[in-house]
Amino acid sequence: VMADKNGIVHVWTTEPTATYPTPSLLNKFRVTRKEPSCSVAQVHFINDLTADSPHLIVADNSGIVSIWADFAIPTSQRFLTSFRVPGTKHRVVTCWDQVHSLLFFSGVPGALHVFDTQ
């Protein structure tokens, strides 16, 4: 998965399969508002890509964190939810802890928020 400066996420295959013998673009979709200054700051996977239901966390530089499902299925991505990081004055920083199902995020120095998904 990669994101470009226009807020578009690109999902690529990495392993050769019968359907995709070489790395191929599976899907691409917009995850930010259509503003020149709005781009993707960070991307994380929730669950492993081999799981039945992997999700994608995307944080943009305007302070919005969104969660997506079915992102690797062509044109089938589903927006699940989003929230604004409180007090966003700087670039959003996020960290996903897979073992404990915690999302750490911050938008200002000296403040750390924790979202427990369980």
MODELLER restraints for C-alpha pairs under 7 A, 6 or more apart:
rsr = mdl.restraints
at = mdl.atoms
rsr.add(forms.Gaussian(group=physical.xy_distance, feature=features.Distance(at['CA:1:A'], at['CA:9:A']), mean=6.87, stdev=0.5))
rsr.add(forms.Gaussian(group=physical.xy_distance, feature=features.Distance(at['CA:1:A'], at['CA:10:A']), mean=5.63, stdev=0.5))
rsr.add(forms.Gaussian(group=physical.xy_distance, feature=features.Distance(at['CA:1:A'], at['CA:11:A']), mean=4.51, stdev=0.5))
rsr.add(forms.Gaussian(group=physical.xy_distance, feature=features.Distance(at['CA:1:A'], at['CA:12:A']), mean=6.07, stdev=0.5))
rsr.add(forms.Gaussian(group=physical.xy_distance, feature=features.Distance(at['CA:2:A'], at['CA:9:A']), mean=5.73, stdev=0.5))
rsr.add(forms.Gaussian(group=physical.xy_distance, feature=features.Distance(at['CA:2:A'], at['CA:10:A']), mean=5.26, stdev=0.5))
rsr.add(forms.Gaussian(group=physical.xy_distance, feature=features.Distance(at['CA:2:A'], at['CA:11:A']), mean=6.65, stdev=0.5))
rsr.add(forms.Gaussian(group=physical.xy_distance, feature=features.Distance(at['CA:3:A'], at['CA:9:A']), mean=4.30, stdev=0.5))
rsr.add(forms.Gaussian(group=physical.xy_distance, feature=features.Distance(at['CA:3:A'], at['CA:10:A']), mean=5.94, stdev=0.5))
rsr.add(forms.Gaussian(group=physical.xy_distance, feature=features.Distance(at['CA:3:A'], at['CA:40:A']), mean=6.42, stdev=0.5))
rsr.add(forms.Gaussian(group=physical.xy_distance, feature=features.Distance(at['CA:5:A'], at['CA:39:A']), mean=5.33, stdev=0.5))
rsr.add(forms.Gaussian(group=physical.xy_distance, feature=features.Distance(at['CA:5:A'], at['CA:40:A']), mean=6.92, stdev=0.5))
rsr.add(forms.Gaussian(group=physical.xy_distance, feature=features.Distance(at['CA:6:A'], at['CA:39:A']), mean=5.67, stdev=0.5))
rsr.add(forms.Gaussian(group=physical.xy_distance, feature=features.Distance(at['CA:7:A'], at['CA:30:A']), mean=5.67, stdev=0.5))
rsr.add(forms.Gaussian(group=physical.xy_distance, feature=features.Distance(at['CA:7:A'], at['CA:31:A']), mean=5.68, stdev=0.5))
rsr.add(forms.Gaussian(group=physical.xy_distance, feature=features.Distance(at['CA:7:A'], at['CA:32:A']), mean=5.11, stdev=0.5))
rsr.add(forms.Gaussian(group=physical.xy_distance, feature=features.Distance(at['CA:7:A'], at['CA:38:A']), mean=6.79, stdev=0.5))
rsr.add(forms.Gaussian(group=physical.xy_distance, feature=features.Distance(at['CA:7:A'], at['CA:39:A']), mean=4.63, stdev=0.5))
rsr.add(forms.Gaussian(group=physical.xy_distance, feature=features.Distance(at['CA:7:A'], at['CA:40:A']), mean=5.38, stdev=0.5))
rsr.add(forms.Gaussian(group=physical.xy_distance, feature=features.Distance(at['CA:8:A'], at['CA:28:A']), mean=6.52, stdev=0.5))
rsr.add(forms.Gaussian(group=physical.xy_distance, feature=features.Distance(at['CA:8:A'], at['CA:29:A']), mean=5.37, stdev=0.5))
rsr.add(forms.Gaussian(group=physical.xy_distance, feature=features.Distance(at['CA:8:A'], at['CA:30:A']), mean=4.32, stdev=0.5))
rsr.add(forms.Gaussian(group=physical.xy_distance, feature=features.Distance(at['CA:8:A'], at['CA:31:A']), mean=6.02, stdev=0.5))
rsr.add(forms.Gaussian(group=physical.xy_distance, feature=features.Distance(at['CA:9:A'], at['CA:28:A']), mean=5.38, stdev=0.5))
rsr.add(forms.Gaussian(group=physical.xy_distance, feature=features.Distance(at['CA:9:A'], at['CA:29:A']), mean=5.51, stdev=0.5))
rsr.add(forms.Gaussian(group=physical.xy_distance, feature=features.Distance(at['CA:9:A'], at['CA:30:A']), mean=6.29, stdev=0.5))
rsr.add(forms.Gaussian(group=physical.xy_distance, feature=features.Distance(at['CA:9:A'], at['CA:31:A']), mean=6.78, stdev=0.5))
rsr.add(forms.Gaussian(group=physical.xy_distance, feature=features.Distance(at['CA:10:A'], at['CA:27:A']), mean=6.00, stdev=0.5))
rsr.add(forms.Gaussian(group=physical.xy_distance, feature=features.Distance(at['CA:10:A'], at['CA:28:A']), mean=4.40, stdev=0.5))
rsr.add(forms.Gaussian(group=physical.xy_distance, feature=features.Distance(at['CA:10:A'], at['CA:29:A']), mean=6.95, stdev=0.5))
rsr.add(forms.Gaussian(group=physical.xy_distance, feature=features.Distance(at['CA:11:A'], at['CA:25:A']), mean=5.97, stdev=0.5))
rsr.add(forms.Gaussian(group=physical.xy_distance, feature=features.Distance(at['CA:11:A'], at['CA:26:A']), mean=5.50, stdev=0.5))
rsr.add(forms.Gaussian(group=physical.xy_distance, feature=features.Distance(at['CA:11:A'], at['CA:27:A']), mean=5.19, stdev=0.5))
rsr.add(forms.Gaussian(group=physical.xy_distance, feature=features.Distance(at['CA:11:A'], at['CA:28:A']), mean=6.10, stdev=0.5))
rsr.add(forms.Gaussian(group=physical.xy_distance, feature=features.Distance(at['CA:11:A'], at['CA:72:A']), mean=6.08, stdev=0.5))
rsr.add(forms.Gaussian(group=physical.xy_distance, feature=features.Distance(at['CA:12:A'], at['CA:23:A']), mean=6.52, stdev=0.5))
rsr.add(forms.Gaussian(group=physical.xy_distance, feature=features.Distance(at['CA:12:A'], at['CA:24:A']), mean=5.46, stdev=0.5))
rsr.add(forms.Gaussian(group=physical.xy_distance, feature=features.Distance(at['CA:12:A'], at['CA:25:A']), mean=4.43, stdev=0.5))
rsr.add(forms.Gaussian(group=physical.xy_distance, feature=features.Distance(at['CA:12:A'], at['CA:26:A']), mean=5.32, stdev=0.5))
rsr.add(forms.Gaussian(group=physical.xy_distance, feature=features.Distance(at['CA:13:A'], at['CA:23:A']), mean=5.07, stdev=0.5))
rsr.add(forms.Gaussian(group=physical.xy_distance, feature=features.Distance(at['CA:13:A'], at['CA:24:A']), mean=5.38, stdev=0.5))
rsr.add(forms.Gaussian(group=physical.xy_distance, feature=features.Distance(at['CA:13:A'], at['CA:25:A']), mean=6.54, stdev=0.5))
rsr.add(forms.Gaussian(group=physical.xy_distance, feature=features.Distance(at['CA:13:A'], at['CA:26:A']), mean=6.60, stdev=0.5))
rsr.add(forms.Gaussian(group=physical.xy_distance, feature=features.Distance(at['CA:14:A'], at['CA:23:A']), mean=5.51, stdev=0.5))
rsr.add(forms.Gaussian(group=physical.xy_distance, feature=features.Distance(at['CA:15:A'], at['CA:23:A']), mean=6.96, stdev=0.5))
rsr.add(forms.Gaussian(group=physical.xy_distance, feature=features.Distance(at['CA:16:A'], at['CA:22:A']), mean=5.43, stdev=0.5))
rsr.add(forms.Gaussian(group=physical.xy_distance, feature=features.Distance(at['CA:16:A'], at['CA:23:A']), mean=6.78, stdev=0.5))
rsr.add(forms.Gaussian(group=physical.xy_distance, feature=features.Distance(at['CA:26:A'], at['CA:72:A']), mean=6.19, stdev=0.5))
rsr.add(forms.Gaussian(group=physical.xy_distance, feature=features.Distance(at['CA:26:A'], at['CA:73:A']), mean=6.70, stdev=0.5))
rsr.add(forms.Gaussian(group=physical.xy_distance, feature=features.Distance(at['CA:26:A'], at['CA:74:A']), mean=5.60, stdev=0.5))
rsr.add(forms.Gaussian(group=physical.xy_distance, feature=features.Distance(at['CA:27:A'], at['CA:72:A']), mean=6.09, stdev=0.5))
rsr.add(forms.Gaussian(group=physical.xy_distance, feature=features.Distance(at['CA:27:A'], at['CA:73:A']), mean=6.52, stdev=0.5))
rsr.add(forms.Gaussian(group=physical.xy_distance, feature=features.Distance(at['CA:27:A'], at['CA:74:A']), mean=4.64, stdev=0.5))
rsr.add(forms.Gaussian(group=physical.xy_distance, feature=features.Distance(at['CA:27:A'], at['CA:75:A']), mean=6.30, stdev=0.5))
rsr.add(forms.Gaussian(group=physical.xy_distance, feature=features.Distance(at['CA:32:A'], at['CA:38:A']), mean=6.50, stdev=0.5))
rsr.add(forms.Gaussian(group=physical.xy_distance, feature=features.Distance(at['CA:32:A'], at['CA:39:A']), mean=6.61, stdev=0.5))
rsr.add(forms.Gaussian(group=physical.xy_distance, feature=features.Distance(at['CA:32:A'], at['CA:60:A']), mean=6.73, stdev=0.5))
rsr.add(forms.Gaussian(group=physical.xy_distance, feature=features.Distance(at['CA:38:A'], at['CA:60:A']), mean=6.69, stdev=0.5))
rsr.add(forms.Gaussian(group=physical.xy_distance, feature=features.Distance(at['CA:38:A'], at['CA:61:A']), mean=5.97, stdev=0.5))
rsr.add(forms.Gaussian(group=physical.xy_distance, feature=features.Distance(at['CA:38:A'], at['CA:62:A']), mean=6.19, stdev=0.5))
rsr.add(forms.Gaussian(group=physical.xy_distance, feature=features.Distance(at['CA:39:A'], at['CA:60:A']), mean=5.55, stdev=0.5))
rsr.add(forms.Gaussian(group=physical.xy_distance, feature=features.Distance(at['CA:39:A'], at['CA:61:A']), mean=5.81, stdev=0.5))
rsr.add(forms.Gaussian(group=physical.xy_distance, feature=features.Distance(at['CA:40:A'], at['CA:58:A']), mean=6.94, stdev=0.5))
rsr.add(forms.Gaussian(group=physical.xy_distance, feature=features.Distance(at['CA:40:A'], at['CA:59:A']), mean=6.01, stdev=0.5))
rsr.add(forms.Gaussian(group=physical.xy_distance, feature=features.Distance(at['CA:40:A'], at['CA:60:A']), mean=4.23, stdev=0.5))
rsr.add(forms.Gaussian(group=physical.xy_distance, feature=features.Distance(at['CA:40:A'], at['CA:61:A']), mean=6.16, stdev=0.5))
rsr.add(forms.Gaussian(group=physical.xy_distance, feature=features.Distance(at['CA:41:A'], at['CA:59:A']), mean=5.52, stdev=0.5))
rsr.add(forms.Gaussian(group=physical.xy_distance, feature=features.Distance(at['CA:41:A'], at['CA:60:A']), mean=4.80, stdev=0.5))
rsr.add(forms.Gaussian(group=physical.xy_distance, feature=features.Distance(at['CA:41:A'], at['CA:61:A']), mean=5.41, stdev=0.5))
rsr.add(forms.Gaussian(group=physical.xy_distance, feature=features.Distance(at['CA:41:A'], at['CA:92:A']), mean=6.85, stdev=0.5))
rsr.add(forms.Gaussian(group=physical.xy_distance, feature=features.Distance(at['CA:42:A'], at['CA:58:A']), mean=5.88, stdev=0.5))
rsr.add(forms.Gaussian(group=physical.xy_distance, feature=features.Distance(at['CA:42:A'], at['CA:59:A']), mean=5.17, stdev=0.5))
rsr.add(forms.Gaussian(group=physical.xy_distance, feature=features.Distance(at['CA:42:A'], at['CA:60:A']), mean=6.87, stdev=0.5))
rsr.add(forms.Gaussian(group=physical.xy_distance, feature=features.Distance(at['CA:43:A'], at['CA:56:A']), mean=6.98, stdev=0.5))
rsr.add(forms.Gaussian(group=physical.xy_distance, feature=features.Distance(at['CA:43:A'], at['CA:57:A']), mean=5.60, stdev=0.5))
rsr.add(forms.Gaussian(group=physical.xy_distance, feature=features.Distance(at['CA:43:A'], at['CA:58:A']), mean=4.66, stdev=0.5))
rsr.add(forms.Gaussian(group=physical.xy_distance, feature=features.Distance(at['CA:43:A'], at['CA:59:A']), mean=6.49, stdev=0.5))
rsr.add(forms.Gaussian(group=physical.xy_distance, feature=features.Distance(at['CA:44:A'], at['CA:56:A']), mean=5.84, stdev=0.5))
rsr.add(forms.Gaussian(group=physical.xy_distance, feature=features.Distance(at['CA:44:A'], at['CA:57:A']), mean=5.03, stdev=0.5))
rsr.add(forms.Gaussian(group=physical.xy_distance, feature=features.Distance(at['CA:44:A'], at['CA:58:A']), mean=6.66, stdev=0.5))
rsr.add(forms.Gaussian(group=physical.xy_distance, feature=features.Distance(at['CA:44:A'], at['CA:96:A']), mean=6.69, stdev=0.5))
rsr.add(forms.Gaussian(group=physical.xy_distance, feature=features.Distance(at['CA:45:A'], at['CA:54:A']), mean=6.97, stdev=0.5))
rsr.add(forms.Gaussian(group=physical.xy_distance, feature=features.Distance(at['CA:45:A'], at['CA:55:A']), mean=5.86, stdev=0.5))
rsr.add(forms.Gaussian(group=physical.xy_distance, feature=features.Distance(at['CA:45:A'], at['CA:56:A']), mean=4.79, stdev=0.5))
rsr.add(forms.Gaussian(group=physical.xy_distance, feature=features.Distance(at['CA:45:A'], at['CA:57:A']), mean=6.17, stdev=0.5))
rsr.add(forms.Gaussian(group=physical.xy_distance, feature=features.Distance(at['CA:46:A'], at['CA:54:A']), mean=5.84, stdev=0.5))
rsr.add(forms.Gaussian(group=physical.xy_distance, feature=features.Distance(at['CA:46:A'], at['CA:55:A']), mean=4.92, stdev=0.5))
rsr.add(forms.Gaussian(group=physical.xy_distance, feature=features.Distance(at['CA:46:A'], at['CA:56:A']), mean=5.93, stdev=0.5))
rsr.add(forms.Gaussian(group=physical.xy_distance, feature=features.Distance(at['CA:46:A'], at['CA:57:A']), mean=6.99, stdev=0.5))
rsr.add(forms.Gaussian(group=physical.xy_distance, feature=features.Distance(at['CA:46:A'], at['CA:98:A']), mean=6.78, stdev=0.5))
rsr.add(forms.Gaussian(group=physical.xy_distance, feature=features.Distance(at['CA:47:A'], at['CA:54:A']), mean=5.06, stdev=0.5))
rsr.add(forms.Gaussian(group=physical.xy_distance, feature=features.Distance(at['CA:47:A'], at['CA:55:A']), mean=6.65, stdev=0.5))
rsr.add(forms.Gaussian(group=physical.xy_distance, feature=features.Distance(at['CA:47:A'], at['CA:98:A']), mean=6.80, stdev=0.5))
rsr.add(forms.Gaussian(group=physical.xy_distance, feature=features.Distance(at['CA:48:A'], at['CA:54:A']), mean=6.00, stdev=0.5))
rsr.add(forms.Gaussian(group=physical.xy_distance, feature=features.Distance(at['CA:54:A'], at['CA:69:A']), mean=6.65, stdev=0.5))
rsr.add(forms.Gaussian(group=physical.xy_distance, feature=features.Distance(at['CA:55:A'], at['CA:67:A']), mean=6.70, stdev=0.5))
rsr.add(forms.Gaussian(group=physical.xy_distance, feature=features.Distance(at['CA:55:A'], at['CA:68:A']), mean=5.51, stdev=0.5))
rsr.add(forms.Gaussian(group=physical.xy_distance, feature=features.Distance(at['CA:55:A'], at['CA:69:A']), mean=4.74, stdev=0.5))
rsr.add(forms.Gaussian(group=physical.xy_distance, feature=features.Distance(at['CA:56:A'], at['CA:67:A']), mean=5.56, stdev=0.5))
rsr.add(forms.Gaussian(group=physical.xy_distance, feature=features.Distance(at['CA:56:A'], at['CA:68:A']), mean=5.04, stdev=0.5))
rsr.add(forms.Gaussian(group=physical.xy_distance, feature=features.Distance(at['CA:56:A'], at['CA:69:A']), mean=6.50, stdev=0.5))
rsr.add(forms.Gaussian(group=physical.xy_distance, feature=features.Distance(at['CA:57:A'], at['CA:65:A']), mean=6.91, stdev=0.5))
rsr.add(forms.Gaussian(group=physical.xy_distance, feature=features.Distance(at['CA:57:A'], at['CA:66:A']), mean=5.79, stdev=0.5))
rsr.add(forms.Gaussian(group=physical.xy_distance, feature=features.Distance(at['CA:57:A'], at['CA:67:A']), mean=4.64, stdev=0.5))
rsr.add(forms.Gaussian(group=physical.xy_distance, feature=features.Distance(at['CA:57:A'], at['CA:68:A']), mean=6.58, stdev=0.5))
rsr.add(forms.Gaussian(group=physical.xy_distance, feature=features.Distance(at['CA:58:A'], at['CA:65:A']), mean=5.61, stdev=0.5))
rsr.add(forms.Gaussian(group=physical.xy_distance, feature=features.Distance(at['CA:58:A'], at['CA:66:A']), mean=5.28, stdev=0.5))
rsr.add(forms.Gaussian(group=physical.xy_distance, feature=features.Distance(at['CA:58:A'], at['CA:67:A']), mean=6.36, stdev=0.5))
rsr.add(forms.Gaussian(group=physical.xy_distance, feature=features.Distance(at['CA:59:A'], at['CA:65:A']), mean=4.29, stdev=0.5))
rsr.add(forms.Gaussian(group=physical.xy_distance, feature=features.Distance(at['CA:59:A'], at['CA:66:A']), mean=6.43, stdev=0.5))
rsr.add(forms.Gaussian(group=physical.xy_distance, feature=features.Distance(at['CA:59:A'], at['CA:92:A']), mean=6.73, stdev=0.5))
rsr.add(forms.Gaussian(group=physical.xy_distance, feature=features.Distance(at['CA:60:A'], at['CA:92:A']), mean=6.99, stdev=0.5))
rsr.add(forms.Gaussian(group=physical.xy_distance, feature=features.Distance(at['CA:61:A'], at['CA:91:A']), mean=5.29, stdev=0.5))
rsr.add(forms.Gaussian(group=physical.xy_distance, feature=features.Distance(at['CA:61:A'], at['CA:92:A']), mean=6.00, stdev=0.5))
rsr.add(forms.Gaussian(group=physical.xy_distance, feature=features.Distance(at['CA:63:A'], at['CA:84:A']), mean=5.43, stdev=0.5))
rsr.add(forms.Gaussian(group=physical.xy_distance, feature=features.Distance(at['CA:63:A'], at['CA:85:A']), mean=5.25, stdev=0.5))
rsr.add(forms.Gaussian(group=physical.xy_distance, feature=features.Distance(at['CA:63:A'], at['CA:88:A']), mean=5.62, stdev=0.5))
rsr.add(forms.Gaussian(group=physical.xy_distance, feature=features.Distance(at['CA:63:A'], at['CA:92:A']), mean=5.68, stdev=0.5))
rsr.add(forms.Gaussian(group=physical.xy_distance, feature=features.Distance(at['CA:63:A'], at['CA:107:A']), mean=6.85, stdev=0.5))
rsr.add(forms.Gaussian(group=physical.xy_distance, feature=features.Distance(at['CA:64:A'], at['CA:82:A']), mean=6.71, stdev=0.5))
rsr.add(forms.Gaussian(group=physical.xy_distance, feature=features.Distance(at['CA:64:A'], at['CA:83:A']), mean=5.69, stdev=0.5))
rsr.add(forms.Gaussian(group=physical.xy_distance, feature=features.Distance(at['CA:64:A'], at['CA:84:A']), mean=4.49, stdev=0.5))
rsr.add(forms.Gaussian(group=physical.xy_distance, feature=features.Distance(at['CA:64:A'], at['CA:85:A']), mean=6.26, stdev=0.5))
rsr.add(forms.Gaussian(group=physical.xy_distance, feature=features.Distance(at['CA:65:A'], at['CA:82:A']), mean=5.40, stdev=0.5))
rsr.add(forms.Gaussian(group=physical.xy_distance, feature=features.Distance(at['CA:65:A'], at['CA:83:A']), mean=5.48, stdev=0.5))
rsr.add(forms.Gaussian(group=physical.xy_distance, feature=features.Distance(at['CA:65:A'], at['CA:84:A']), mean=6.25, stdev=0.5))
rsr.add(forms.Gaussian(group=physical.xy_distance, feature=features.Distance(at['CA:66:A'], at['CA:81:A']), mean=5.73, stdev=0.5))
rsr.add(forms.Gaussian(group=physical.xy_distance, feature=features.Distance(at['CA:66:A'], at['CA:82:A']), mean=4.02, stdev=0.5))
rsr.add(forms.Gaussian(group=physical.xy_distance, feature=features.Distance(at['CA:66:A'], at['CA:83:A']), mean=6.61, stdev=0.5))
rsr.add(forms.Gaussian(group=physical.xy_distance, feature=features.Distance(at['CA:67:A'], at['CA:79:A']), mean=6.36, stdev=0.5))
rsr.add(forms.Gaussian(group=physical.xy_distance, feature=features.Distance(at['CA:67:A'], at['CA:80:A']), mean=5.54, stdev=0.5))
rsr.add(forms.Gaussian(group=physical.xy_distance, feature=features.Distance(at['CA:67:A'], at['CA:81:A']), mean=5.51, stdev=0.5))
rsr.add(forms.Gaussian(group=physical.xy_distance, feature=features.Distance(at['CA:67:A'], at['CA:82:A']), mean=6.21, stdev=0.5))
rsr.add(forms.Gaussian(group=physical.xy_distance, feature=features.Distance(at['CA:68:A'], at['CA:77:A']), mean=6.70, stdev=0.5))
rsr.add(forms.Gaussian(group=physical.xy_distance, feature=features.Distance(at['CA:68:A'], at['CA:78:A']), mean=5.52, stdev=0.5))
rsr.add(forms.Gaussian(group=physical.xy_distance, feature=features.Distance(at['CA:68:A'], at['CA:79:A']), mean=4.69, stdev=0.5))
rsr.add(forms.Gaussian(group=physical.xy_distance, feature=features.Distance(at['CA:68:A'], at['CA:80:A']), mean=5.43, stdev=0.5))
rsr.add(forms.Gaussian(group=physical.xy_distance, feature=features.Distance(at['CA:69:A'], at['CA:77:A']), mean=5.82, stdev=0.5))
rsr.add(forms.Gaussian(group=physical.xy_distance, feature=features.Distance(at['CA:69:A'], at['CA:78:A']), mean=5.04, stdev=0.5))
rsr.add(forms.Gaussian(group=physical.xy_distance, feature=features.Distance(at['CA:69:A'], at['CA:79:A']), mean=6.53, stdev=0.5))
rsr.add(forms.Gaussian(group=physical.xy_distance, feature=features.Distance(at['CA:69:A'], at['CA:80:A']), mean=6.78, stdev=0.5))
rsr.add(forms.Gaussian(group=physical.xy_distance, feature=features.Distance(at['CA:70:A'], at['CA:76:A']), mean=6.06, stdev=0.5))
rsr.add(forms.Gaussian(group=physical.xy_distance, feature=features.Distance(at['CA:70:A'], at['CA:77:A']), mean=4.69, stdev=0.5))
rsr.add(forms.Gaussian(group=physical.xy_distance, feature=features.Distance(at['CA:70:A'], at['CA:78:A']), mean=6.05, stdev=0.5))
rsr.add(forms.Gaussian(group=physical.xy_distance, feature=features.Distance(at['CA:71:A'], at['CA:77:A']), mean=4.35, stdev=0.5))
rsr.add(forms.Gaussian(group=physical.xy_distance, feature=features.Distance(at['CA:85:A'], at['CA:106:A']), mean=6.68, stdev=0.5))
rsr.add(forms.Gaussian(group=physical.xy_distance, feature=features.Distance(at['CA:85:A'], at['CA:107:A']), mean=6.16, stdev=0.5))
rsr.add(forms.Gaussian(group=physical.xy_distance, feature=features.Distance(at['CA:86:A'], at['CA:107:A']), mean=6.86, stdev=0.5))
rsr.add(forms.Gaussian(group=physical.xy_distance, feature=features.Distance(at['CA:87:A'], at['CA:107:A']), mean=6.18, stdev=0.5))
rsr.add(forms.Gaussian(group=physical.xy_distance, feature=features.Distance(at['CA:87:A'], at['CA:108:A']), mean=6.44, stdev=0.5))
rsr.add(forms.Gaussian(group=physical.xy_distance, feature=features.Distance(at['CA:88:A'], at['CA:107:A']), mean=4.24, stdev=0.5))
rsr.add(forms.Gaussian(group=physical.xy_distance, feature=features.Distance(at['CA:88:A'], at['CA:108:A']), mean=5.88, stdev=0.5))
rsr.add(forms.Gaussian(group=physical.xy_distance, feature=features.Distance(at['CA:89:A'], at['CA:107:A']), mean=6.06, stdev=0.5))
rsr.add(forms.Gaussian(group=physical.xy_distance, feature=features.Distance(at['CA:89:A'], at['CA:108:A']), mean=5.86, stdev=0.5))
rsr.add(forms.Gaussian(group=physical.xy_distance, feature=features.Distance(at['CA:90:A'], at['CA:107:A']), mean=5.51, stdev=0.5))
rsr.add(forms.Gaussian(group=physical.xy_distance, feature=features.Distance(at['CA:90:A'], at['CA:108:A']), mean=5.84, stdev=0.5))
rsr.add(forms.Gaussian(group=physical.xy_distance, feature=features.Distance(at['CA:91:A'], at['CA:107:A']), mean=6.05, stdev=0.5))
rsr.add(forms.Gaussian(group=physical.xy_distance, feature=features.Distance(at['CA:92:A'], at['CA:106:A']), mean=5.79, stdev=0.5))
rsr.add(forms.Gaussian(group=physical.xy_distance, feature=features.Distance(at['CA:92:A'], at['CA:107:A']), mean=4.61, stdev=0.5))
rsr.add(forms.Gaussian(group=physical.xy_distance, feature=features.Distance(at['CA:93:A'], at['CA:105:A']), mean=5.51, stdev=0.5))
rsr.add(forms.Gaussian(group=physical.xy_distance, feature=features.Distance(at['CA:93:A'], at['CA:106:A']), mean=5.36, stdev=0.5))
rsr.add(forms.Gaussian(group=physical.xy_distance, feature=features.Distance(at['CA:93:A'], at['CA:107:A']), mean=6.44, stdev=0.5))
rsr.add(forms.Gaussian(group=physical.xy_distance, feature=features.Distance(at['CA:94:A'], at['CA:104:A']), mean=5.54, stdev=0.5))
rsr.add(forms.Gaussian(group=physical.xy_distance, feature=features.Distance(at['CA:94:A'], at['CA:105:A']), mean=4.29, stdev=0.5))
rsr.add(forms.Gaussian(group=physical.xy_distance, feature=features.Distance(at['CA:94:A'], at['CA:106:A']), mean=6.65, stdev=0.5))
rsr.add(forms.Gaussian(group=physical.xy_distance, feature=features.Distance(at['CA:95:A'], at['CA:103:A']), mean=5.89, stdev=0.5))
rsr.add(forms.Gaussian(group=physical.xy_distance, feature=features.Distance(at['CA:95:A'], at['CA:104:A']), mean=5.09, stdev=0.5))
rsr.add(forms.Gaussian(group=physical.xy_distance, feature=features.Distance(at['CA:95:A'], at['CA:105:A']), mean=6.44, stdev=0.5))
rsr.add(forms.Gaussian(group=physical.xy_distance, feature=features.Distance(at['CA:96:A'], at['CA:102:A']), mean=6.02, stdev=0.5))
rsr.add(forms.Gaussian(group=physical.xy_distance, feature=features.Distance(at['CA:96:A'], at['CA:103:A']), mean=4.69, stdev=0.5))
rsr.add(forms.Gaussian(group=physical.xy_distance, feature=features.Distance(at['CA:96:A'], at['CA:104:A']), mean=6.35, stdev=0.5))
rsr.add(forms.Gaussian(group=physical.xy_distance, feature=features.Distance(at['CA:97:A'], at['CA:103:A']), mean=6.29, stdev=0.5))
rsr.add(forms.Gaussian(group=physical.xy_distance, feature=features.Distance(at['CA:101:A'], at['CA:116:A']), mean=6.31, stdev=0.5))
rsr.add(forms.Gaussian(group=physical.xy_distance, feature=features.Distance(at['CA:101:A'], at['CA:117:A']), mean=5.69, stdev=0.5))
rsr.add(forms.Gaussian(group=physical.xy_distance, feature=features.Distance(at['CA:101:A'], at['CA:118:A']), mean=6.67, stdev=0.5))
rsr.add(forms.Gaussian(group=physical.xy_distance, feature=features.Distance(at['CA:102:A'], at['CA:114:A']), mean=6.61, stdev=0.5))
rsr.add(forms.Gaussian(group=physical.xy_distance, feature=features.Distance(at['CA:102:A'], at['CA:115:A']), mean=5.69, stdev=0.5))
rsr.add(forms.Gaussian(group=physical.xy_distance, feature=features.Distance(at['CA:102:A'], at['CA:116:A']), mean=4.77, stdev=0.5))
rsr.add(forms.Gaussian(group=physical.xy_distance, feature=features.Distance(at['CA:102:A'], at['CA:117:A']), mean=6.13, stdev=0.5))
rsr.add(forms.Gaussian(group=physical.xy_distance, feature=features.Distance(at['CA:103:A'], at['CA:114:A']), mean=5.68, stdev=0.5))
rsr.add(forms.Gaussian(group=physical.xy_distance, feature=features.Distance(at['CA:103:A'], at['CA:115:A']), mean=5.03, stdev=0.5))
rsr.add(forms.Gaussian(group=physical.xy_distance, feature=features.Distance(at['CA:103:A'], at['CA:116:A']), mean=6.58, stdev=0.5))
rsr.add(forms.Gaussian(group=physical.xy_distance, feature=features.Distance(at['CA:104:A'], at['CA:112:A']), mean=6.84, stdev=0.5))
rsr.add(forms.Gaussian(group=physical.xy_distance, feature=features.Distance(at['CA:104:A'], at['CA:113:A']), mean=5.68, stdev=0.5))
rsr.add(forms.Gaussian(group=physical.xy_distance, feature=features.Distance(at['CA:104:A'], at['CA:114:A']), mean=4.57, stdev=0.5))
rsr.add(forms.Gaussian(group=physical.xy_distance, feature=features.Distance(at['CA:104:A'], at['CA:115:A']), mean=6.40, stdev=0.5))
rsr.add(forms.Gaussian(group=physical.xy_distance, feature=features.Distance(at['CA:105:A'], at['CA:112:A']), mean=5.95, stdev=0.5))
rsr.add(forms.Gaussian(group=physical.xy_distance, feature=features.Distance(at['CA:105:A'], at['CA:113:A']), mean=5.30, stdev=0.5))
rsr.add(forms.Gaussian(group=physical.xy_distance, feature=features.Distance(at['CA:105:A'], at['CA:114:A']), mean=6.50, stdev=0.5))
rsr.add(forms.Gaussian(group=physical.xy_distance, feature=features.Distance(at['CA:106:A'], at['CA:112:A']), mean=5.05, stdev=0.5))
rsr.add(forms.Gaussian(group=physical.xy_distance, feature=features.Distance(at['CA:106:A'], at['CA:113:A']), mean=6.07, stdev=0.5))
